[in-house]
């Protein structure tokens, strides 16, 4: 493969193969059951093959298809345990790997963005990618001053691919109910589509990274690598050595998981106050735990710009809910546009919110996959009172991205199975949560 397949008809055909492939495997599974093969064996085989096809198609296409897969991967902690294995492996694999772009194609981009003498910027440059993601891949190199750097190169055709994929994925949203019954991927696709232009502009990403870097300069918990050079499709930053968060999720000891989870929560809630920005791509591939214990943060292509920090009502409404002030919560949510109906009982609304606010009601909370699965079942079952009440709620546009990123961060915390004083993080960084 020389670059992203650009033609919409080619990409759409590959994406359309996902539901067709699943239907074929379902028919094959029925045949095997008729001939006597145990249903649990057939089911496991189908899940494994469907997961493998999912990774293969989304990974090869890169672009919006792979970005959607990466966004979906942070929710794997909510999968029922009997389905989690094969899908967890396939979706999590999308966080850090994809079929690489050949060296010749990489060189073409570097020539176009940095000039024909681009090599003079580097003492050394590795043609083998160190990581390959949705719209670009990263090469390790040595800058002309001897600094170890990461060189992010955008795939040719990434823009057209993003638009084509996200339009097609919106039409195939029902497929992903196979992965998580009740899941609605349309809001995720819509939000990703809205951020296409920003993520394609690496100079805009460089500005965001510099903003984060200035806010966390010399911080003892968060590390942001410096930006050394940028162009619309090439970004050069400091190299970050450390343990990928995916490795800690897979094999980390409980203290490592707890430490990583606390730092992740600190980044999420402190960045809007310190940098007036929110890191909006919270999947494990974007984080490293450094040798000195700090959280190294990568990839600032997706950010929310919050000049006033997090919306002021968030902290106040969380505090009122935990204090049991049902009327205050209903009035506050109504004023912010969260209620699409006038007949929402205050007590029922409070009962709806309190289980999801449990992590901030206690001095120390243990995020687990079981907790997330229970919440997904409570909110996603059509027979659940919480589900019925949710139909009367609305998500105002100003909160859309914040909501998506918060859910993604919670998904990663549950993957980590992290236990930490998350309430203390909110008391320090969330405006309005502390009474003063």
HELIX and SHEET records of a PDB file:
HELIX    1   1 UNK A    8  UNK A   34  1                                  27    
HELIX    2   2 UNK A   39  UNK A   61  1                                  23    
HELIX    3   3 UNK A   63  UNK A   73  1                                  11    
HELIX    4   4 UNK A   76  UNK A   78  5                                   3    
HELIX    5   5 UNK A   81  UNK A   93  1                                  13    
HELIX    6   6 UNK A  103  UNK A  114  1                                  12    
HELIX    7   7 UNK A  118  UNK A  121  5                                   4    
HELIX    8   8 UNK A  158  UNK A  171  1                                  14    
HELIX    9   9 UNK A  173  UNK A  177  5                                   5    
HELIX   10  10 UNK A  186  UNK A  194  1                                   9    
HELIX   11  11 UNK A  196  UNK A  200  1                                   5    
HELIX   12  12 UNK A  202  UNK A  215  1                                  14    
HELIX   13  13 UNK A  245  UNK A  251  1                                   7    
HELIX   14  14 UNK A  254  UNK A  274  1                                  21    
HELIX   15  15 UNK A  284  UNK A  286  5                                   3    
HELIX   16  16 UNK A  313  UNK A  322  1                                  10    
HELIX   17  17 UNK A  326  UNK A  336  1                                  11    
HELIX   18  18 UNK A  346  UNK A  354  1                                   9    
HELIX   19  19 UNK A  355  UNK A  360  5                                   6    
HELIX   20  20 UNK A  369  UNK A  380  1                                  12    
HELIX   21  21 UNK A  385  UNK A  390  1                                   6    
HELIX   22  22 UNK A  397  UNK A  416  1                                  20    
HELIX   23  23 UNK A  422  UNK A  429  1                                   8    
SHEET    1   A 5 UNK A 122  UNK A 132  0                                        
SHEET    2   A 5 UNK A 136  UNK A 143 -1                                        
SHEET    3   A 5 UNK A 148  UNK A 154 -1                                        
SHEET    4   A 5 UNK A 234  UNK A 238 -1                                        
SHEET    5   A 5 UNK A 227  UNK A 231 -1                                        
SHEET    1   B 4 UNK A 222  UNK A 224  0                                        
SHEET    2   B 4 UNK A 295  UNK A 297  1                                        
SHEET    3   B 4 UNK A 287  UNK A 289 -1                                        
SHEET    4   B 4 UNK A 243  UNK A 244 -1                                        
SHEET    1   C 2 UNK A 277  UNK A 279  0                                        
SHEET    2   C 2 UNK A 303  UNK A 305 -1                                        
SHEET    1   D 2 UNK A 365  UNK A 366  0                                        
SHEET    2   D 2 UNK A 419  UNK A 420 -1                                        
END                                                                             
